[in-house]
């Protein structure tokens, strides 16, 4: 009886972790990000030169929506450790913009981290996989569109 109970607990935990996606995620390459964004109708620009003073940042791609109302930034850093630092620094900036009426979520798993913040008028998202970070700071009206896009990207 005791063995059966342990088996059920282990099986339940396995199903829970499998269903919630707690395993590793695969980071996109810069080229894959650019292609996926262009396929969705975004204009993609290389903004790496704007960050040339930050030696840990290897590449920056900016995807601008067709109405030019917002942009999605994709960073490739020199290591996962640098990406964690970049993520945490930007998370702190996001947290400093909290208002009285906001909601946020956060997850830190195997090789990825996510943080989202919704305020009265903004939707902010950071998502890190390995040495890449997706940075989004858009008007709240674009939230559902951006969430679908992030899902499409696998972040």
N, C-alpha and C positions, 0 to 999 in steps of 0.2 A: 504494500500500500504506500509506504513511504517513497519508494523508488518511482512509483507512478506519479505521485504528487510533484516530485522534483522534475520529472520529465515534462509534465504539463507546464510547470513554471518556466522551464528553459524554453520550451516550444513557444509559449506565450511571449516571452521576451524576444525571441528570434522574429516572430511575426510582427511584433510592435516595432522593432528596429528596422525591419525590412520595409514595412509599410510607411514609416516616417522618413525614409531615405537617409538614415544615419550613417551610411557608408561613405566612402570617398566619392567626390565629384570630380569630373574632368574639366580642367581649365581650357578655355578657348585660346587658340593662338590669335595674334593680332589679325592675321589674314582671314581667319574664320570669323572673327567678330565683324570685320569690315564687310565680308561677303554677306553674312546673315543680315546685317543692318541695311545694306544696299538692296538686298532681296525684298526687304520690308518697305522700301521706298525712302529710306533715309539717305541724306547726303553725308558722306564720310570724309573727314579731313584728318590729316596727320598733324598733330599739335606737339610732337616730340620736341621741336626746337624751343617751344615756350617753356619747357621744363628742363632745359639743358643744364641749368645750374644745380639741379638735384641729381647727383651722380647715381643714386639708387634706381631712378626711373629710366628704363630703357626705351619704352615706347608709350605714346599717348595717342589714342584715336578718339575723335569726337564725332558722334553721329547726331545730325540735326534733322528734326522731323520736317516733313514736307511743307508745313505751314510756318516753319522757323519760329515756333513758339517755345521750344525747349530743346535741350541737348542731353545726350547720354555720353558719359566719358568712360573710356576703357583704358586702364593702366597696366602695363607689364613692368614689373620691378625685377631687380637683379636676383632676388631670392625670396623665399617664402617668409623669412624673418623680416625682411624689409617691407613686404606687403602687410604683415601683421602690424608693424609700427605705423605704416601709412594709414591702414584701416583704423587703428585706435586713435590716431591724431585727428582724423576727419570725424570719427564718431564723437569725440569730445566737442568739436566745433558744432556738430549737429545738436548735441545735447544742450549746448549753451543757447540754442535758439528755441528751446522749449517754451511754450506758453502755458497759461492756466488750463486751457482746453486742448489736450493733445493725447495721442496714444502712440505707443511704441512697442516694438518687439525685437527680440535679440536671440540669436542661436549661435553656438560655437560647437562645432563637431570636428570630426577627424581632420580633414584638410581644408575646411571652409568655415567662414563666419558670415553672418548676415545681421544687419541692423536696419530697421525701418522706423521712421518717425513721421507721424501725420499731425500737423498743427492746423490752426484755423484756415490757413490759406496755402500751405505747402505740403508736399509729399517728398520725403528724403529717403534714400536707400543707399546703403553700402553693402556690397557683396564681394567677399574674397574667396577665391579658390586658388590654392597654392600661391604662386607669385603674381597673380592677377587680381585687380580690383575693379569692380563696376561702381561708378559714382554717379548718383542721380539726385538732383535737387530741382524739382519742377513744381508748377502750380498744382494745387490739389485737384483741379478739374481733369488733369491728365493722369491721375492715379491709376484708374482701371486699365487704361491703354498701356501704361508703363509696366504695370504688374504682369500683364499678358506677355509683353515683350521680354521681360526678365525671365519668365517661365520658358519662353521659346529659346532663349539663349542658354538655359540650363543653370542660371545663377540664382 
